[in-house]
């Protein structure tokens, strides 16, 4: 038989336990992190209100106690989750960020952590999924990153323009100054004056060409504020084929293109048109003598990017010799062909303006491949 003191102690202990559980539940429900607790058989034991809210918003599913957590993931995603849990059970830390696109087109970001729960014998009892929304801080970080990238790009632009002014403008200006001094010579005959004036005219045209190019580049930069739209790669390619159909026919150009995996992208149409046009034109221009150009364009959808590969069977480029200047303004690597060296510079400029990157693979005599990654 229990005495009154024992009964009172037991009641007090039970009351303290209830208070402790109530306090824990209060904390559990008022945190800014969603929690789901499940055992080693992946059966849900408990979750807080915020976890229920996120599950309904992002997965359109209601969390239920005694239901397998596996039911809330696709088969493909569960393979990743199961591998993560196996690593967490061995003592590893699992933490990463996820983003979800909302119906209105906005994006929410979450910080996801997987935690191991052990019993008093230090044995694995289960797991906790902790999910915290970090949209505000993530967008702020992305904005800082964008500003930093823009500042770096603007600095590179200034360096590029400074180089153009000091080299491509300074030379013709110096020519004009020297030629003007020659015109002042009293004993200069008529034929010499005509020759000098002709050279002055050529120098002025060179200056005008450089200024037009700079203006074209600046206009291209400003176009980044153009309205974005869904651009279908097939439509873009057909428009370019139509615009250069005579060249395609005369040079017997063959296209091997596949856009099945990613048929479109939400971007600035004029930029994409320019990128496609310049790369296709380069492949035709720098074809191998006696070989019909074959141009392959493939698209592939990655997790958060679209990959575009442009490959040809042309002359190729000596990358060991020219890789450092490949995308520079007025840089040319085949002086047997006409051109100003603007094409690849504009391609890189527009790819980066779209938030993407461009890389090149090439071997002399074996063709060239450009790899472009653009954000979805």
Secondary structure, DSSP 8 states (H G I E B T S, - for coil): ---HHHHHHHHHHHHHHHHHHHHHHHHHHHSSEEEEEEETT-BEEEE-HHHHHHIIIIIS----TTSBGGGGS-HHHHHHHHHHHHHHHTT--EEEEEEEE-TTS-EEEEEEEEEEEE-TTS-EEEEEEEEEE-HHHHHHHHHHHHHHHHHHHHHHHHHHHHHIIIIIIHHHHHHHHHHHHHHT-TT--HHHHHHHHHHHHHHHHHHHHHHHHHHHHHHHHHGGGS--EEEEHHHHHHHHHHHTHHHHHHTT-EEEEE-SS--EEEE-HHHHHHHHHHHHHHHHHT--TTS--EEEEEEEE-SSEEEEEEEE-S----HHHHGGGTT-TT--S-TTS---S-HHHHHHHHHHHTT-EEEEEEETTTEEEEEEEEE-
